[in-house]
Structures are given as structure tokens and as C-alpha cells.
Amino acid sequence: MLASRLTGAGVMPAGLGLHLGDFLDLVDRHFPGVWIPAAELPVPGGFDREEERQELYRLLLTYRANEDHSERWIARMVAAGCMGADHLWQDMGLWSRRDLSALLQGSFPELAARNDRDMKWKKFLYRQLCQEEGIYTCRSPSCEVCVDYASCFAPEV
């Protein structure tokens, strides 16, 4: 994600959506001694759609594996990536949907297991938010008969 961000791919904000201290901790932990251009450091301030981003972050935290503190960082990055308009893996600057699936399965295994029909991740996460709130926005009583089924479950190219 960081390499993609540095080359202009994806839509992740500076610092990958993390607060400055968390971003510096992440870089120090996973890339000790690596210099990050100042333009990549997070700047103070909120996101557009901050409430929505926070809801996604809380959803992810609810289902984290509780094996490592980095799951909190990943939850923030995934929530920030959801603010983009493309497939989540593309918005996050990952190289494939498979990379995103592995990231989510490792950090949020119970939540990821709920996606047993391979729905697109961003659509799946928003659907989970709606279901947790008791809001069912699908126009049909089940996905199998919904007119958008093919776009939600089709393989990504």
C-alpha cells in the first residue's frame, strides 16, 4: 500500500489513513530505517465522511483477531480505503483482490468468514454495517434474486 501510495496508485490518504504516531510506529515496525517523504506523513484533520469511516473502523475492530496491535492499523487503513470509489483492493493500492482477502482473513477472520459467497469486499463491509444496524437496503428479499447480483459477486478484473 505504501509503495502504491508513493507512486500515485490507489486513493489512500497520506499516512494510509493513520494518525501520525500510528503511521510512524507502523513504518518503524515494518520498515525500520526507511525514509518516508514528508508529503506522505499524515496531516492533522478529518476525513470527508468521517462518521461513515468511524463506523467501518468500529465494525472491523469488533471482529479483529486480537493477535496483534497492527490489526487496529489495518482497520483504519481499510476504513480509509472504503472512502474511495473503486474496488477496495484498488482504492487501498493493493495489487490484487487476493491480497485484500488475505489481509482481511488474517486480521478479521470471523468477519471475513461471513463473506462465504465471495461478495466484493467493500459491498460486503457496507452490507455488514447495515445488517448490524437492522437496515436492509437490498431491493430484493435475497441476493440470489437481486438485479445487482452479477455486479456484487462477479470476479474482479
C-alpha positions as a Markdown table, in Angstrom:
| # | Residue | x | y | z |
|---|---|---|---|---|
| 1 | Met | 0.0 | 0.0 | 0.0 |
| 2 | Leu | 2.8 | 2.4 | 0.8 |
| 3 | Ala | 4.6 | 1.7 | -2.4 |
| 4 | Ser | 1.4 | 2.2 | -4.4 |
| 5 | Arg | 0.7 | 5.5 | -2.5 |
| 6 | Leu | 4.2 | 6.8 | -3.2 |
| 7 | Thr | 3.7 | 6.1 | -6.9 |
| 8 | Gly | 0.2 | 7.6 | -7.0 |
| 9 | Ala | -1.8 | 4.4 | -7.2 |
| 10 | Gly | -5.0 | 4.0 | -5.2 |
| 11 | Val | -6.7 | 6.7 | -3.2 |
| 12 | Met | -5.3 | 6.2 | 0.2 |
| 13 | Pro | -4.7 | 9.5 | 2.1 |
| 14 | Ala | -1.2 | 10.4 | 3.3 |
| 15 | Gly | -0.2 | 8.1 | 6.1 |
| 16 | Leu | -2.6 | 5.4 | 4.7 |
| 17 | Gly | -5.4 | 6.9 | 6.9 |
| 18 | Leu | -3.4 | 6.6 | 10.1 |
| 19 | His | -2.7 | 9.2 | 12.7 |
| 20 | Leu | 0.9 | 10.5 | 12.6 |
| 21 | Gly | 2.0 | 8.5 | 15.7 |
| 22 | Asp | 0.5 | 5.3 | 14.4 |
| 23 | Phe | 1.9 | 5.8 | 10.9 |
| 24 | Leu | 5.4 | 6.4 | 12.3 |
| 25 | Asp | 5.0 | 3.3 | 14.5 |
| 26 | Leu | 3.9 | 1.2 | 11.5 |
| 27 | Val | 6.9 | 2.4 | 9.4 |
| 28 | Asp | 9.3 | 1.8 | 12.3 |
| 29 | Arg | 8.0 | -1.7 | 12.9 |
| 30 | His | 7.8 | -2.9 | 9.4 |
| 31 | Phe | 10.3 | -0.7 | 7.6 |
| 32 | Pro | 12.9 | 0.3 | 10.2 |
| 33 | Gly | 15.3 | 2.9 | 8.9 |
| 34 | Val | 13.2 | 3.7 | 5.8 |
| 35 | Trp | 12.8 | 7.4 | 5.0 |
| 36 | Ile | 9.3 | 8.4 | 4.1 |
| 37 | Pro | 8.9 | 11.7 | 2.1 |
| 38 | Ala | 7.3 | 14.4 | 4.2 |
| 39 | Ala | 4.3 | 14.6 | 1.8 |
| 40 | Glu | 3.4 | 11.1 | 2.9 |
| 41 | Leu | 3.2 | 12.0 | 6.6 |
| 42 | Pro | -0.4 | 12.3 | 7.8 |
| 43 | Val | -1.6 | 15.9 | 8.4 |
| 44 | Pro | -4.0 | 16.8 | 11.2 |
| 45 | Gly | -7.6 | 17.0 | 10.2 |
| 46 | Gly | -10.5 | 14.7 | 9.5 |
| 47 | Phe | -11.7 | 12.8 | 6.5 |
| 48 | Asp | -14.7 | 13.6 | 4.4 |
| 49 | Arg | -17.4 | 11.2 | 5.5 |
| 50 | Glu | -15.8 | 10.9 | 8.9 |
| 51 | Glu | -18.8 | 9.3 | 10.7 |
| 52 | Glu | -19.0 | 6.7 | 8.0 |
| 53 | Arg | -15.3 | 5.9 | 8.2 |
| 54 | Gln | -15.6 | 5.6 | 12.0 |
| 55 | Glu | -18.5 | 3.2 | 11.7 |
| 56 | Leu | -16.4 | 1.0 | 9.4 |
| 57 | Tyr | -13.5 | 1.2 | 11.7 |
| 58 | Arg | -15.6 | 0.1 | 14.7 |
| 59 | Leu | -17.1 | -2.8 | 12.7 |
| 60 | Leu | -13.7 | -4.1 | 11.8 |
| 61 | Leu | -12.4 | -3.7 | 15.4 |
| 62 | Thr | -15.4 | -5.7 | 16.6 |
| 63 | Tyr | -14.2 | -8.7 | 14.6 |
| 64 | Arg | -10.4 | -8.3 | 14.9 |
| 65 | Ala | -8.4 | -11.5 | 15.7 |
| 66 | Asn | -6.8 | -9.8 | 18.7 |
| 67 | Glu | -3.5 | -11.3 | 17.9 |
| 68 | Asp | -1.5 | -8.1 | 17.1 |
| 69 | His | -1.8 | -4.4 | 17.6 |
| 70 | Ser | -1.4 | -3.9 | 13.8 |
| 71 | Glu | -5.0 | -5.1 | 13.4 |
| 72 | Arg | -6.0 | -1.6 | 14.6 |
| 73 | Trp | -3.8 | 0.0 | 11.9 |
| 74 | Ile | -5.3 | -2.3 | 9.3 |
| 75 | Ala | -8.8 | -1.5 | 10.4 |
| 76 | Arg | -8.1 | 2.2 | 10.0 |
| 77 | Met | -6.5 | 1.6 | 6.6 |
| 78 | Val | -9.4 | -0.5 | 5.4 |
| 79 | Ala | -11.9 | 2.1 | 6.6 |
| 80 | Ala | -9.9 | 4.8 | 4.8 |
| 81 | Gly | -9.8 | 2.7 | 1.6 |
| 82 | Cys | -13.6 | 2.3 | 1.7 |
| 83 | Met | -13.9 | 6.1 | 1.1 |
| 84 | Gly | -12.7 | 5.6 | -2.5 |
| 85 | Ala | -15.0 | 4.9 | -5.4 |
| 86 | Asp | -13.3 | 1.8 | -6.9 |
| 87 | His | -12.9 | -1.8 | -5.7 |
| 88 | Leu | -11.5 | -1.7 | -2.2 |
| 89 | Trp | -8.2 | -3.5 | -3.1 |
| 90 | Gln | -7.6 | -0.9 | -5.8 |
| 91 | Asp | -8.5 | 2.0 | -3.6 |
| 92 | Met | -6.1 | 0.7 | -1.0 |
| 93 | Gly | -3.3 | 0.4 | -3.6 |
| 94 | Leu | -3.0 | -3.4 | -3.2 |
| 95 | Trp | -2.0 | -5.5 | -6.2 |
| 96 | Ser | -5.0 | -7.9 | -6.2 |
| 97 | Arg | -8.2 | -8.8 | -4.5 |
| 98 | Arg | -6.4 | -11.8 | -3.2 |
| 99 | Asp | -4.1 | -9.6 | -1.3 |
| 100 | Leu | -7.0 | -7.8 | 0.3 |
| 101 | Ser | -8.7 | -11.1 | 1.1 |
| 102 | Ala | -5.6 | -12.4 | 2.9 |
| 103 | Leu | -5.3 | -9.2 | 4.8 |
| 104 | Leu | -8.9 | -9.3 | 6.0 |
| 105 | Gln | -8.8 | -13.1 | 6.7 |
| 106 | Gly | -5.7 | -12.7 | 8.8 |
| 107 | Ser | -6.8 | -9.7 | 10.8 |
| 108 | Phe | -10.6 | -10.1 | 10.9 |
| 109 | Pro | -11.2 | -13.9 | 10.4 |
| 110 | Glu | -14.7 | -14.1 | 11.8 |
| 111 | Leu | -15.9 | -11.2 | 9.7 |
| 112 | Ala | -14.1 | -12.5 | 6.6 |
| 113 | Ala | -15.7 | -15.9 | 7.0 |
| 114 | Arg | -19.1 | -14.3 | 6.8 |
| 115 | Asn | -18.3 | -13.4 | 3.2 |
| 116 | Asp | -19.0 | -17.0 | 2.2 |
| 117 | Arg | -20.3 | -16.1 | -1.3 |
| 118 | Asp | -17.2 | -14.0 | -2.2 |
| 119 | Met | -19.1 | -10.7 | -2.4 |
| 120 | Lys | -16.9 | -7.7 | -3.3 |
| 121 | Trp | -15.3 | -6.6 | 0.0 |
| 122 | Lys | -16.4 | -3.0 | 0.0 |
| 123 | Lys | -20.0 | -4.0 | -0.7 |
| 124 | Phe | -19.8 | -6.7 | 1.9 |
| 125 | Leu | -18.5 | -4.4 | 4.6 |
| 126 | Tyr | -21.2 | -1.9 | 4.0 |
| 127 | Arg | -23.8 | -4.6 | 4.0 |
| 128 | Gln | -22.5 | -5.8 | 7.3 |
| 129 | Leu | -22.9 | -2.3 | 8.7 |
| 130 | Cys | -26.4 | -2.1 | 7.5 |
| 131 | Gln | -27.3 | -5.5 | 9.0 |
| 132 | Glu | -25.7 | -4.6 | 12.3 |
| 133 | Glu | -28.0 | -1.5 | 12.4 |
| 134 | Gly | -31.0 | -3.6 | 11.2 |
| 135 | Ile | -31.2 | -1.7 | 7.9 |
| 136 | Tyr | -31.7 | -4.0 | 4.9 |
| 137 | Thr | -31.2 | -1.9 | 1.8 |
| 138 | Cys | -31.2 | -4.7 | -0.9 |
| 139 | Arg | -34.1 | -4.2 | -3.2 |
| 140 | Ser | -34.9 | -7.9 | -3.2 |
| 141 | Pro | -35.5 | -10.3 | -0.3 |
| 142 | Ser | -32.3 | -12.2 | -1.1 |
| 143 | Cys | -29.2 | -11.6 | -3.0 |
| 144 | Glu | -29.9 | -14.5 | -5.4 |
| 145 | Val | -32.9 | -12.7 | -7.0 |
| 146 | Cys | -31.4 | -9.2 | -6.8 |
| 147 | Val | -30.8 | -7.4 | -10.1 |
| 148 | Asp | -27.4 | -6.4 | -9.0 |
| 149 | Tyr | -26.3 | -9.9 | -8.1 |
| 150 | Ala | -23.8 | -10.2 | -11.0 |
| 151 | Ser | -22.1 | -6.9 | -10.1 |
| 152 | Cys | -21.8 | -7.8 | -6.4 |
| 153 | Phe | -20.5 | -11.4 | -6.9 |
| 154 | Ala | -18.7 | -11.3 | -10.3 |
| 155 | Pro | -15.0 | -11.9 | -10.4 |
| 156 | Glu | -12.9 | -8.7 | -10.5 |
| 157 | Val | -10.8 | -8.0 | -13.5 |
